[in-house]
Amino acid sequence: MHPANPFVNRLGELAFLEGLYRRPGLQVAVLYGRRRVGKTELINHFTEGKDGIYFLADKGGTQANAQRFAEACAARFEDLTPKALNFEDAFAYLGNRIAQNAAGKGKLVVVLDEFSYLVEKDSAVPSFFQRIVDQIVKGSNLLLILCGSSMSMMFRGALSYESPLYGRRTGDWLVKPMTFFEARGFYPRAPMAEAVAAYAVFGGIPAYAAKFDGRDVLRSIQDRILSKGETLYNEPEVLLREELREPPTYLSILQAMASNAKLTDIANAARVNAKDMPKYLKTLEELQLVRKINPVTERNSKKSLYFIDDNFFAFWFKFVYPHRSELEAGRIQDVLPKIGRDLNPFVGLAFEQVCAQYLSRQGEIPYNKVGKWWGHVKKEGTRVVEEIDIVTLDERTKTILLAECKWSERVNAGELVAGLAGKAAKVEWNNGKRKEHYAIFAKSFGKRTTEFEGKPVHCLDANEMVSNLRAHARKG
C-alpha cells in the first residue's frame, strides 16, 4: 500500500492564510492556481482544528450550488436546511446564525472551492458576492476563501479591475508548483542525484512529486508512470480533456513542443496552421502548462521560444505519449531502457531550473531579472546560435551573472568558464560599464576555480546549493 500524500512545505501560503485568520472582522481571500497544484490539500491543512464550512462547487448552476451550500451551512449548525434560490439567500441564513452564535466564538472559515465553476456558469455570480460581502456578512467574524483552478474565470470573477468583487478581497495568493528545494521535502533522504532526477520527472506538483518512492527514479517511472492503471499513466491526457474543447489538437502541440521550441517548428510538427498557433499557445499559457521566453536582455523580441512549463508533462510527452501503443500492450520493458538511455540529458534541462531557483533564493548576488540568453553569431564564417543557460541582471548595480549548468561528474570549471567568457562578450547589456560574475553549476567537480581574468567565479554543486540555502535561512 502507498501512504497518503504527506503535506509538505507551503509555509508562505499557510502564513498568508493564518495572517488573515488572526485579523478581526470579515476577511475575503482569493486562492487560485492551476489544477492539481495542491490548493485543496492546503485548505484542508489550514482549516484543521478550526471552525469551518467547506463547499466544493460543481457545474450545476447557481441555484443548485446555492442550495447545496445552504445544506452545508445548516449541517454545521445542526439545523434544517433553509430554502436558498441563490447564494444571497444562503449567506443571509449563514450571517444570521453567525450573529446568534457570536458570543465567545472565534472566526468561522468558509471555503468555496472551485468558485471558478460558478463564474463560468453564471456571469452574475461576482455581483451576488459583492452584495454578500458589502451587505449580508459585513461585520461578521468570518474568513471567506474563494478558491479556483480556472485562471481566466478567477480573474474575471474576483481579481480583475472590472470584477464587482475587485477591492472587496483582503488578500489573494497564486499557489504555484513547488520549486526543487520545496518538493525535496517529499523525498528528503534521497541522494542528491536521485532528488534532482526525481524533480526532473515528477516536477513540483505535490500529487506528482509524492509518487517518487524516494530511492530509485527509474523504478518509480516504471511503477508509477508506465504501468497502466496508475493515475500518472494518462494524467496529462485526462487533465487536457477536462479543461479543453479540442484535446487532440493540444496533445499534438504539446508532443511537438517536447522536441521543438520555435513556433513554426511546433506548428509543423503538430500539423497545425501557424496562424492558429497563438490562440492555442495562449490557452496553454493560461493553464500554466506552457511558458514563452525571450532572451533576457531583450524586451520585445522575434526570437520567442516555447517550452512545456511542467516537468512531469514535459517528461510524459517526451517519453510516454510516443510509446502509448507499446505501453497499452504491457511492453514496459521495451520502453524503460529507452528512457534510461535518454534520461540524463533530460535531467540536465531540469538542473538548469534548479540552479535558477537557487539564484532566486540566495542573497549573495542581487538581481531584478533572470532568464536565458541566446543569439546568432558568426563562427568560422558560419552563422550559428550560441546560448547561455542562465543570465541574471541587476540594473541598479549594473551587475551581470552568467552561468553554465552541467549535469555531469568531475566537471572542469576552468574549461567551462573560458567558454562562458567568450559567449559573454556577445551579450549586449551595459557593455563597458557592467560588473561581471560567472557561475558554474555541476553534478560534481573535478576542478574548481574562483576567478577568471580578474572576475569572480562561483562553483556550486547541488549539495552545496541546499546547504547554502539552509545556512541563509538560519541567518534570516
N, C-alpha and C positions, 0 to 999 in steps of 0.2 A: 504493500500500500504506500502511495506517495502522501506525505504530510500536507495538510492545508498550507496554502501560501502564507509565509510569515509576513508581518508588516515591517517594512524596512525603511528607515530614514524618514523623509518628508518632514524634516524638522522645521523648515521655513513655513511650510503650509500649515502645520499644526500651530506654530507660534502666531501666525496670522489669525486663525480661527479662534484660538484661545484669547487673543487680544480683544477681538470683537465680543466674545462671550463675557469678558470681565467688564466691558463698558455698560453703564446703566442705560435703561430705556431701550427703545426699538433700534435694532441694528439690521441692516439688509446687506447680505454678502452675495456676490455673484462668483460662482466657482465654475470654471469651464476648461475644456481641454479635449483632445482627440479621444475617440473611443478606445477602450482598453487601457487607458493611461493610469487607472487606479483611483479615480475620483470617489467611487462608491466605497472602496476599502478605506480611503482616507476619512470619509464622513463617518463610517462605522467606528473607526478607531477614535475619532474626535468625540463622538457622542456617547461612547461607552461610559456608563455611570452617570450620565446627565439625563435630565428630564426632557424627553423629546418626542416628536412625531415624525416618522419617516414615510414619505409618499413617493412612489415611483409612477410617474405619468406614462400613459401609452398614447397611441394614435387614435383613440376612440372618440375624440372631440371634447369640447369644453364641458358640456352638461354631464356626460358620463364620468369624466375625470373629476369634476367638482363633487358629484355625488359620492364617488369612491373616497375622495379626500375627506368629505364630511363624515363618512363611516370611520375613517382612521382617527379623526379627531374625537368622535363620540366614544370609540373604543378606549382612547386614552383617559377619558373622564368617566368611563363606565356608564354612559348614557344610552338612551335610544337614539338611533340615527335621525338627525333632522332632515327635512326636505331641502335640497340645495339645487336650484336651477342653474347656478353659476358659482364662481369662486367667491364673489362678494357675499352670497348667502352663507357659504361655508365659513368664511373668515369672520362674518358677523357673529355666528354661533361661537367660533373659537375665541373671539375677542371678549364676548360676554363671560365665557367660562374662565378665561384668564383673570378677568376682573373679580369674579366671585371667589376665586381661589388664590388671590394675590397675596394675602396676609401670610408672612413668614415663608413665602415660596421664593425660590431662585428663578433664574432666567429659563424660559422654555425655548428649546431649539426646535424649529420646524423646517424640515428639509423637503423641497420639491425637486426630486431628481428627474432628469430628462425634461426640464422646463421647456427645452427647445422643441419637443414634440407638441406642446400646447401652442406655441407661437406658430409653428409650421401649419397647424390645422386651423387656427383662428387668429387672424391679424389683430382682432380687438383685445386679445389677452393682455398685452402690455398696458392698455388703458384701464382694464379691470384692476390690474395690480397697482397702477398709480393711485386709483381711488382707495384700494385696500390699505396702502401704505399711508396715504395722506389723511384718510378719514376714519377707517374702520379700526385699525390696530395702532393708530398713532398714540403714543404714550404708554403702550404695553411693554412689559419687560420681556421682550421677545427677540430672539435671533432667527431671522428668516434667511435661509440659504437657498438660492435659486441655482440649480446645477444643470449643466447640459453638455452634450458632446458635439452638436452641430455648431461649428464656429459661426457660420453665417446667421443662423437663427438666434444664437445668443447675442450677437452684435445687434441684430435687428430688434430683438425683444428687450434688451437690458443695457447694452453698452454704448450704442451709437448715440450721437447727439440728437438724432431725430426720434429716438425712442421716448415714449411718455415716462419711462422709468429712469431716464437719464437724470442724474442729480439726486435720485432717491436712495441709491445704494450708498452704503458707508464703507464699502471695501470690495475689491474684486481681485481674483487671483487666477492666472492662467497656469494650470497644472501641466507641467512639461514632462517628457520622458526623462528618466534618471540619467545622469552622467555616469561614466565608468566608476568614478570614486564613490558615488552613491549606490549604484547597482552592485558593487562589490560586497555590500552587506548581505546579499543573498548567498554568496559563496566565500565567506571570509577566510576559510582555511585552504582554499585552492592556491597552488603555486602561481606566481605572478604571470608566467607564460600562459598557463591554462585560464587564468582570470581574464586576461586581455582577449584570448581566443573566444572565451565564453561571451564576452561583451560584443565581440565582432559578430557572433552568430545570433545570440538571443537579444542583444540590444538593451535599451533602457526602459522598456515597458515591463512593469513589475510581473504581470501574469506570464510573460515570456521568460524573463530572467529566472523566475522560480523553477523553470523546467530543467535547468542545468543541475546535474547531480553533485556538483561541487568537486569532481575528481577528474573526469575524462570527457573532453569535449566531443570527440568522435563517437564515443559510446552514447552520449546524450543525444547527439544528432540522430544516431540510429534508432534509439529507443523512443525519443520524444518528438521527432520531426518526420522521419522517413517511414515510420510504422503506421499503416493505415488504421484509422480509428482514433488516433491521438488527436487532441484538439489543434495542435500546430501543423498537422499534416496538410490541412487545406484552409488554415486560418485566414491568409490574405484573400483567397477567393471568397470565402464566406463574408468577410467584412466588406469587400467591394460590392457584393451582391446585396448586402443590407443597405448600403449607403448610396448606390449609384443606379442610374437608369440604363446605362449601356455597359455593363460589366465586361463583356468580351472585348470591347474596344480598349478599356482601361487595362485589362490584363495584357493585351498585346503591347500597349505603350510601356507598361512597367517592365515587361520582359525585354523589350528593346532597350530600355534605359539601363538594364543590368550590364549591357556591353557598350552602350553609346552614351555620349553626353551632349552632343550638339543637336539642336532642334531638328535640323534637316535629316541628320543621320537617324535619329529616333523615329521620325515620321516615315522614312523609307523602310526601316526595319519592321516597323509596326504596320506598314501598308495603310497609313492614314494620310490624307491630304495635308500638306504642310500648312496651308492656310487655316485648317481647322484645329491645328495643334494648340494654339494659345488658349482656347476655351477649355480643352481637356486638361492642360497643364495648370491652369488657374484653379480648376476644381480640385486637382490633386494637391496643390499647394494649400488650399483652404482646409483640406483634410489632414494637413501636416504630414503628408506622405512623400512629397517631392519638394526639393529645395533648388532655387535658382541662384547661381552665384556669378559674380563678375570679378575680374582681377581687383585685388584690394585697393589698388592705387587709382582706380577709375570709378567715377560716379555713374556715368551713363556710358554703356559700352555695347558694341555689337558682338562682343566675344562671349556672351552669356552661355553658361553650361548648366545642365540639369542633372540632378542626382536623386536617387531614392533616399529620402531623409529618415529612414528607419532601418537599423542594421538587420533585424530579422527579415523584413520584407526584401531587402537587398540580397540577403543570403537565399531566401526562398526562391526569388525569381532567377537567380543565377544558377542554383544547384538543384532545386527541387522541381519547379514547374517544367523545365525542359525534359525531365525524366519521368513524367507522370505515368506514361504507358508502362514502363518497367516497374515502377512502384505499385501501380494498380495490380500488376501480375505477381506482386510479392517478391520481386527480384532485388531486394535491398542490397544484397552482397555484390550485385553488379554495379550499383550506383555509389556505394560508400567508398570504394577505392578511388574513384574519380574525384570525389570530394576531398579525400585525404591528400591527393597529389596537388590539388589547386588551392587548398585552404590557406597556406602560408601567405601568398600574395594578397588574398582577400583580407586576412587579419592585418596585414601591413597597412591597408587603407583605413581600417578602424583604429589602428595605432595612431594615425595622424589625428583623429578625433580626440583620442585620449590626451595627446600632447597639447592640443589646442585648449582642451578643458583644463589641463594643468595650468597653462599660462593665464587663463581667466581667473584662477583661484589664488595663484601665488601673488605676493605683494612686492616682489623684488624689482621687477621691470614694469613700470606703468604703461598703459596704452589705452587708446579710445577707439581703436579699430583693429580688427583681426580678420584674416582671410588667407586665400591662396593668391599667388601671382603667377601669371603665365604671359608669354608674348612671343611673337615671331622674331627670330634673329637670323642673321646670315652666318653660316659656319662652312668655311671652305667653299664658298660660292653657292651653297645650297641654303634655301630658306627652311628653317626648322623651328619647332616650338620648344622653348625652354620653360620650365616651371619651378617654382619654389613651394615646398609643402605648406609652410606657414609663414606669414609675414604679419608682424604687429607694428602699428604706427601710433605715435603719440605726438599730436600736433603742437601741444604746449611746449614740450621739451625738445621737439624735433628729433626724437629717438626712434630708430627703426631696429627691429629684431628680425633676423632672417633665420629660419630653422629648417633643418633637414631631419626627416624621421625615417629611421632604418630599422625594420623589424628583422634584425639579423644578429647572430652571435659574434663576439670578438670584433666589433667594428673599430676601424682605424679612424679616429676622429680627425686627425691631421689631414688625411687624404680627402675626406668629405668636406671639410671646411674650406680647403683650397678651391674645390669646385663650386662651393656655395658663394665664395667671394667673387668668382668670375661671373656668376649669374647676377650677383648684387649690383655690379656695375651697370647692368642694363635696366635696373628698376628706376624709373623716373619719379622721384619724390624728394623734394628739398635737397637736390644734388648740390654738393659743396658746402651745405650748412648742417647736415644731419650728423647725429652720433649713431654709429653702427654697433650692434651686438650680433653675435652669431650664436646659434644653439644647435647642438647635435643630440637627438634623442635616439636611443638604441635599445634593443633587447639586452645586450651586454656589450662591454667594451674590451678590446684587446689593447688599445692605446688611446689615451685621452690627451687633451691639450687645454690650456686655459687662455691662450691668446693667439691671434693670427695677425701679423703685420700691425701690432700695437693695439688691436681691437679685441675686446673680451669675448671669450668663447665659453659657453655653458654646456657641459656634457652631463646628461642625465639618463639613467635607465628607469624602467617602470617602478622598481622597488624604491629608488631614491625619490621619485615623484610622490609616492604615497607617504614616505617618511617625512619629506619636506612639508607636505600639506598638514600632516598631523602636528608637526612642530609649530607651523604657522597658526594652526587653530588653537594650540595651547597658549601661544603668546597673545592671541587675540582675546 
